[in-house]
Amino acid sequence: MGPAPRILELFYDVLSPYSWLGFEVLCRYQHLWNVKLQLRPALIAGIMKDSGNQPPAMVPRKGQYMFKEIPLLKLFFQVPIHIPKNFFGERVKKGSVNAMRFLTAVSMEQPEMLEKVSRELWMRIWSRDEDITESQNILAAAEKAGMSTAQAQHFLENITTDEVKDKLRETTEAACKYGAFGLPTTVAHVDGKSYMLFGSDRMELLAYLLGEKWMGPAPPNLKARI
C-alpha cells in the first residue's frame, strides 16, 4: 500500500470566475496526484463581509483588469469562460445564495453529483450568460449534469430548509476560520499541517507543498471534462 492521499478542501462559489478555474484544475489533478479532493460550496458574500474585502468587480481598476484577463485565462486554462453582460451590476447584486444552497443540498445527500452540477452552474453564468438566481436555470443545470427532474426538484425545495442554510453557513465560516478573504480558497492538509492558498494561480505552489509534479493548468493527455 502507498501513502494515504492528502486531503484538499476547495471552497468555492459559482459567482466567482476564478473559483471555476481553480475548480477545473483541481478536478483534473485529482486523477494525477495522490490527493482526495473535497468540494466545499461556500458563500463568497459571507467571506467578503467577514474579512472586510470587496469583490474585484466592485473595484473599478480591478474590474477593468478582469475584462482583459478573462479572455487570456480562457485560453490558458482551457475553460470556456466569458464575462456576462452587466455582470458588475445586476449579477453581483443578485448574488448566488440560491445556487450555493442548491449545491449545499446536493453535497449533503448526493455528493457524487456535486462536481457535475457545480460545473453546469458555472457554464450557465460564465459561459452562457444565464441568470442562476432563477429556479428554472438551476433545475436545468442539475438535469444537464445527469440528475433526474424529480431529484433536482427535491434539492430545490430543500434550499429553504434550516438544515441546508445552516450547512452553507457552517462551510462559509469554516473557510473564514482558515483565513479566507475570497474564493477560491484551497486548504491542503499535509503531514499534520494545514496550508491555506488563495486563488486559481497558486496551483504550482500547491504542487510544491504536496511534492507532486505540476504540468500546467491543462495537463497533456488528460481530457478536459467540459
N, C-alpha and C positions, 0 to 999 in steps of 0.2 A: 504493500500500500504506500502511496505517495503522501506528501504532506497535505493536511487538510486545507481546503480552499479558504482564502481570506475573504472576509465579508466586506462588500462595498454597498453602502447605502447611498442612493441617489434621490435627493429631494428635488422636486420639480413642480412646475406649474405650466399648463399648456398655453397660458397667456405670454409666457416668456419664450422668444425665439431661440435664445441661447440655450435654454433648457432642452429644446428639441435637438440641437446639435450635440450637446453632451450626452443626451439620451441615446442617440443613434450610435455614437462612438462606443459607449459602454455596452450597448446591446450587441455590437459587433465583436468587441473584445472579450465578452464573457465566454465566448466559444474558443478563445485562443489563450487566455490567461487562466491561471489556477485561482479563480475567484468565484464567489457566489454573489450575484447582483440582486439587491433588494430595492425594488422601486417604491418610493415613498411620496405619494401625492401630497403636496403641501400648498398653502395659500400664500402667494407672493405678496399680496397686500398686507397680510398679517406680519410677515417678516420685515417688510419695509417700515411698517409702523413701529414695530418693536425695536428696530435698530436705528430709527431716525433717518433712514436712507430714502432716496427717491428713485423711481424707475428712470432708465435712460431717456425714455420718451418725454419725460417732464422737464428735462434739462435741455434747452434749445440746442446747444452745441453738440451734445451727445446725440440728440435726435437727428441732427444734420449728418453726423458721422455715420449713424446707423444706415441711412439711405445709401451711403457709398459703400459701406462694409458688407451689408447683407448680400448683394449680388456676387461679391467675391467669395463669401463664405459658402454660398450655394454651390459654387464650383469646387471649392477646396474640400468641403465635407461630403459632397455628392448627396445633398439633401435638397429637394425641390421647394426651397423656401423663397417667399416673396413678401414684401411689406404690404399688408392690406390697405385699401383706401381708407382714409380718415382714421387710421389706427391710433394716432396720437391724440385723437379727440374722443370719438364715440367708443371705440373698442376699449381703451384704457378705462374710461369712466364706467362702462358696463361691468368690467371685471370678469372673473372666471369662477365665481363661487359655485354655481350650479354644476358646471363641468367638473370641478375638482371634488365636489361632494359625490357626483356620479362615479368618478374614478375611485374615490374612497370606498363607496359601497361595493364596487367590483372587487377591490383589494380585500375586503372583509369576507366575501363569500366565494369569489371565483378568481383568485389571484393569478391563475394561469392565463386569464384573458387580459390582464392589465396592460401588458406591453402592446398588444394589438389595438386595443381600444384607445389607449393614450396616443398612439401614432395616428390613428384615424381622426382624432380630435385636432391634433396639430395640423394634419392635412387640410382640414376644413378651414381653420382660421388663417393658417400661414401659407397655404398653397392655393386655396380656392376662394379665399376672402368671404367665408360664410360666418354668420353670427352664431357663435357657440353658446350664447345665452338662451337661444331658442330651443325648446324641448325637442322639436322635430329634427333639428340638426344633431343633437346629442344622440337621439334614437337612431338616426341614420348612420352615425359613426359606429355605434355599437353593432348594428346589423352588418355593416360593411366589414367589420372585424370578425364576423362569423357568429355573432350572438343571435339567438332567436328573438323574434319580436316580443314574445312573452317574457323572456329573460330581461331584455332591455327595458321593457315597461316596468318590470318588478324593481329593477335598480333605480329607475327614475322616480318611482313612487317612494323609494326609501330615502331620497335625499333630504326629505323634510323631517326625518326621524332624529331624535336626540342622540341615538347611538352613532349615526353617521356624522352628525355635526360635531359631536364630542371627539370622534376619532380623527377627523380632519384638524380640529383644534389641537389635539394632542400631538399629532405629527408635525404641525407647524411649530408648536412650542419646542418639540424635540430638536428641530433644526436650529431654532434660536438658541437653545442651550449649548449647542455645538459651536455657536458663534456666527451663525449665518447672518448675512446682511443683504442677501439677494439670492437669486436662483439662476442656474443650477448650483446646488451645493452637494459635493460628494464627500462622504466620510469613509475613509479607509481604515479598517481595523487590522493592524499588522503587528505581530509579535507583542500582543498585550497593550499596544498603544493605539490611540485614535488620532487620525490626521484629517482635519477639515480643509478641503480645497474648494475654492470658489471659481465658477465659470467653466466654459467649454474649452478653454485654452490652457488648461492645467494638466492635460492628459499625459504629456511627456513626463511631467513631474510625478504623476501618479504611477506611471510605469517604473520610474526610478525607485519609488518607495516600495513597490511590490517586487522589485528585482525581475521585472518582466521586459520583454522586447517591445519597443514602440516602432510601429511601421506606418505611421501617419494615420489620419482620421478615417481613411478608407483602405484597409489592408488589402494588398493584392490577393487575388484568388479567393476572396471572401465575398460572396454575393450579397449585395445590399438587400434589405427586406422591404424597401419602399417601392 
